[in-house]
Amino acid sequence: MTEFPKNPSSHVGQESFTTKEPRDTASHAGDPAGGSVPALIKQLASDVSALLSSEVALAKAELRESAAEAKAGVTGMAGGAVLANAGVLMLVLGLVFLLATQIAAWLSAFIVGGIVLIVGVIMLKAGQAKIKPKSFAPDRTMNAMKADSEAAKRKVS
Protein backbone atom coordinates (compact mmCIF):
# COMPACT_ATOMS: atom_id res chain seq x y z
CA MET A 1 0.00 0.00 0.00
CA THR A 2 1.32 3.41 -0.88
CA GLU A 3 1.21 5.99 1.86
CA PHE A 4 1.32 9.72 1.32
CA PRO A 5 4.19 11.87 2.46
CA LYS A 6 3.58 14.11 5.44
CA ASN A 7 4.19 17.19 3.31
CA PRO A 8 1.30 17.51 0.83
CA SER A 9 3.30 19.88 -1.36
CA SER A 10 5.92 17.23 -2.12
CA HIS A 11 6.82 16.64 -5.74
CA VAL A 12 5.56 13.81 -7.93
CA GLY A 13 8.08 11.00 -8.14
CA GLN A 14 9.27 11.36 -4.59
CA GLU A 15 9.32 8.09 -2.62
CA SER A 16 6.55 7.28 -0.18
CA PHE A 17 7.19 6.12 3.36
CA THR A 18 6.48 2.40 2.85
CA THR A 19 7.27 1.63 -0.79
CA LYS A 20 9.82 2.60 -3.40
CA GLU A 21 7.12 3.27 -6.03
CA PRO A 22 6.99 6.74 -7.54
CA ARG A 23 3.78 8.62 -6.86
CA ASP A 24 1.56 9.72 -9.69
CA THR A 25 -1.31 12.20 -9.62
CA ALA A 26 -4.04 9.53 -9.70
CA SER A 27 -2.72 7.79 -6.60
CA HIS A 28 -3.72 10.56 -4.23
CA ALA A 29 -7.38 11.00 -5.17
CA GLY A 30 -8.33 11.09 -1.49
CA ASP A 31 -5.92 13.98 -0.89
CA PRO A 32 -7.90 17.14 -1.66
CA ALA A 33 -4.80 19.34 -1.54
CA GLY A 34 -2.99 17.60 -4.41
CA GLY A 35 -5.62 15.67 -6.36
CA SER A 36 -6.51 16.47 -9.95
CA VAL A 37 -10.07 17.48 -10.75
CA PRO A 38 -10.95 14.23 -12.60
CA ALA A 39 -9.53 12.19 -9.74
CA LEU A 40 -11.53 14.21 -7.22
CA ILE A 41 -14.72 13.79 -9.26
CA LYS A 42 -14.07 10.06 -9.50
CA GLN A 43 -13.57 9.87 -5.73
CA LEU A 44 -16.72 11.93 -5.15
CA ALA A 45 -18.75 9.59 -7.38
CA SER A 46 -17.36 6.60 -5.52
CA ASP A 47 -18.15 8.16 -2.14
CA VAL A 48 -21.70 9.10 -3.21
CA SER A 49 -22.27 5.57 -4.49
CA ALA A 50 -21.05 4.06 -1.23
CA LEU A 51 -23.17 6.51 0.76
CA LEU A 52 -26.31 5.71 -1.22
CA SER A 53 -25.68 1.99 -0.84
CA SER A 54 -25.39 2.35 2.92
CA GLU A 55 -28.53 4.52 3.07
CA VAL A 56 -30.50 1.92 1.08
CA ALA A 57 -29.24 -0.81 3.42
CA LEU A 58 -30.33 1.28 6.42
CA ALA A 59 -33.77 1.85 4.89
CA LYS A 60 -34.18 -1.89 4.25
CA ALA A 61 -33.18 -2.68 7.83
CA GLU A 62 -35.62 -0.11 9.21
CA LEU A 63 -38.48 -1.41 7.10
CA ARG A 64 -37.67 -4.99 8.08
CA GLU A 65 -37.66 -3.96 11.75
CA SER A 66 -40.98 -2.11 11.37
CA ALA A 67 -42.54 -5.08 9.59
CA ALA A 68 -41.37 -7.47 12.30
CA GLU A 69 -42.82 -5.24 15.02
CA ALA A 70 -46.09 -4.89 13.10
CA LYS A 71 -46.29 -8.65 12.59
CA ALA A 72 -45.81 -9.31 16.29
CA GLY A 73 -48.43 -6.70 17.14
CA VAL A 74 -50.95 -8.04 14.67
CA THR A 75 -50.44 -11.60 15.90
CA GLY A 76 -51.04 -10.56 19.50
CA MET A 77 -54.06 -8.52 18.53
CA ALA A 78 -55.56 -11.42 16.57
CA GLY A 79 -55.19 -13.82 19.49
CA GLY A 80 -56.66 -11.29 21.89
CA ALA A 81 -59.51 -10.54 19.50
CA VAL A 82 -60.45 -14.23 19.24
CA LEU A 83 -60.57 -14.63 23.03
CA ALA A 84 -62.36 -11.32 23.54
CA ASN A 85 -64.89 -12.30 20.88
CA ALA A 86 -65.70 -15.52 22.69
CA GLY A 87 -66.09 -13.65 25.97
CA VAL A 88 -68.27 -10.96 24.44
CA LEU A 89 -70.49 -13.60 22.81
CA MET A 90 -71.06 -15.26 26.19
CA LEU A 91 -71.86 -11.92 27.84
CA VAL A 92 -74.22 -11.00 25.02
CA LEU A 93 -75.94 -14.37 25.29
CA GLY A 94 -76.34 -13.87 29.04
CA LEU A 95 -77.76 -10.41 28.45
CA VAL A 96 -80.21 -11.80 25.90
CA PHE A 97 -81.37 -14.46 28.40
CA LEU A 98 -81.71 -11.84 31.14
CA LEU A 99 -83.74 -9.54 28.90
CA ALA A 100 -85.84 -12.50 27.68
CA THR A 101 -87.30 -12.84 31.19
CA GLN A 102 -89.00 -9.44 30.69
CA ILE A 103 -89.83 -9.44 26.93
CA ALA A 104 -89.95 -11.94 24.08
CA ALA A 105 -86.64 -13.78 23.46
CA TRP A 106 -86.45 -12.79 19.78
CA LEU A 107 -86.91 -9.11 20.64
CA SER A 108 -84.28 -9.20 23.37
CA ALA A 109 -81.80 -10.78 20.87
CA PHE A 110 -82.44 -7.98 18.36
CA ILE A 111 -82.04 -5.23 20.96
CA VAL A 112 -78.80 -6.61 22.41
CA GLY A 113 -77.45 -7.42 18.93
CA GLY A 114 -78.15 -3.87 17.71
CA ILE A 115 -76.40 -2.30 20.70
CA VAL A 116 -73.37 -4.59 20.29
CA LEU A 117 -73.24 -3.80 16.57
CA ILE A 118 -73.24 -0.04 17.20
CA VAL A 119 -70.47 -0.33 19.80
CA GLY A 120 -68.44 -2.53 17.42
CA VAL A 121 -68.72 -0.04 14.55
CA ILE A 122 -67.62 2.81 16.82
CA MET A 123 -64.61 0.77 17.97
CA LEU A 124 -63.68 -0.12 14.37
CA LYS A 125 -63.77 3.53 13.30
CA ALA A 126 -61.64 4.56 16.28
CA GLY A 127 -59.07 1.85 15.51
CA GLN A 128 -59.03 2.74 11.82
CA ALA A 129 -58.26 6.36 12.66
CA LYS A 130 -55.16 5.29 14.63
CA ILE A 131 -53.62 3.31 11.77
CA LYS A 132 -51.53 5.73 9.71
CA PRO A 133 -49.10 4.96 6.88
CA LYS A 134 -46.68 7.43 8.48
CA SER A 135 -45.68 4.84 11.08
CA PHE A 136 -44.07 2.70 8.36
CA ALA A 137 -41.81 5.47 6.99
CA PRO A 138 -38.04 4.93 7.47
CA ASP A 139 -37.55 8.08 9.57
CA ARG A 140 -33.93 7.45 10.53
CA THR A 141 -32.93 6.92 6.91
CA MET A 142 -34.71 10.05 5.76
CA ASN A 143 -33.07 12.10 8.53
CA ALA A 144 -29.65 10.64 7.69
CA MET A 145 -30.11 11.43 4.00
CA LYS A 146 -31.09 15.03 4.83
CA ALA A 147 -28.00 15.37 7.01
CA ASP A 148 -25.80 13.87 4.28
CA SER A 149 -27.28 16.25 1.73
CA GLU A 150 -26.65 19.25 3.95
CA ALA A 151 -23.10 18.10 4.67
CA ALA A 152 -22.42 17.67 0.93
CA LYS A 153 -23.79 21.15 0.24
CA ARG A 154 -21.58 22.66 2.93
CA LYS A 155 -18.54 20.83 1.62
CA VAL A 156 -19.13 21.92 -1.99
CA SER A 157 -19.63 25.58 -1.09
N, C-alpha and C positions, 0 to 999 in steps of 0.2 A: 504494500500500500504506500502510496506517495503521500508524504506529509508536506505541508506548506511551511516555508520559512517564516520565522517570527517577524521579519520585516516585510510588510506587504509591498513595498516599493522595490523589492529586489528584481534583478534583471532576469529575463527569460534565458534558460540555459544554465542557470546556477544550480548546484546540486541541492537536493532536499536533505532533510535530516536522516532519513532512514534508507534511502536508496541512492544509487549512482545515476539514475535516469535523469535526463534533462527535462525541465518543465516546459510544457507548451501552453498556449493561451487557453485551450479547451480543458485542460486538466484542473483549472481552478474556477469552475463554474459556480461553486458555492461561495466564492470569495467576491463580495460585491465591489471591493476596492479595485480589483485587477481584472475582473471578468469582462469579456467582450459582450456586446449587446446580444448577438445571436445565442451565445452560451447562457446569458442571463435569462433570455426568453425561454430557452429550452428548459432550464432549471425551474422557471416559474410554471411552465406547463406541467412539468413532472410533479411539482409540489401541489398544484391545483388538482391534478388527477388523483394523487394520493389522498388529499384532503377530502375530495368528493367521495372517494371509495370508503374512507373511514366514516363519513357522515351517513352514507347509505347503510353501512353495517350497523351504525348506532340506531338508525331509524328502524331497521329490521328487528333489532334486539328489543327496542321499546315496544314495537307492535306485537312481537311475540309475547313479551311480558304482559302487556295489556290483555291480549287474547287469553292467556293462561289464567289471569285473575278473573276475567269475565266468565270463563268456562267454570271455574270453581264456584263463583257466585251463582251462576245459573243452575248448576247441579244442586247446590244447597237449597236454593229457592224452590226448585222442582220437588225435592224430597219433602220440604216443609209444606209446600202447597198440597201435596197428596195427603199428608197426615191431617193438615188443617181442614181439608175438604171433607174427609171422613168424619172429623169431629163436628164440623158445622152441620153436616147432614143428620147426624144423630141429634144434635140440639134442635134443629128445625123439625125433625120428626117428633121429638118430645113436645115442642111447642104446638105442633098440629094436633097431637093427642090431647093436650091440655085445653086448647081452644075448642076441640070437638066435644068436650063435655058441656059447653055452653050453647054452641050452634052446630049446624050440620057439618059432618066431617069433610065433605067436598068443599064447602065454603071456607072452612078453616084452612085447608091446604092451599087454596087460591090466595087467601089473604097473606099467609106466612110466605108463600112462594113469591108473591109480588114484592113484599118488603125486602126479602133477601135479594131478589133481582135488582132492585133499585140500589141497595147498599153495594152490591157487587159492581154495578156499572160505575158508581161514584169512585170506588176503589181502583178500578181499571183506568179510569181517566186520570186519577191522581198519579198512579204509577207511570202511565204513559208520558205525563208531563215531566217526570224526573229523568227519563231516558233521553240523553242528548248525544248527538254524534261528536260533540266537542270532546267528550271524555276519551275518545279513541285517537285523538290527534297526538303525534309524537312531539310533545312540547319541548323536551330537552334537546332534541335534534334541531327543531326550528330555532330555538334560542342560540344554540351553538353555531348554526349557520349564519344567523344575524351577526353574532360576535365576530365570526371569521370574515364576513363581508366588510364589517366596519374596520377590522384590523387591516385587511387588504387595502381598503381605501386610504387609511392613514399612512400605510407604508408607501403607496404609490405617490401620494401627494407630498 
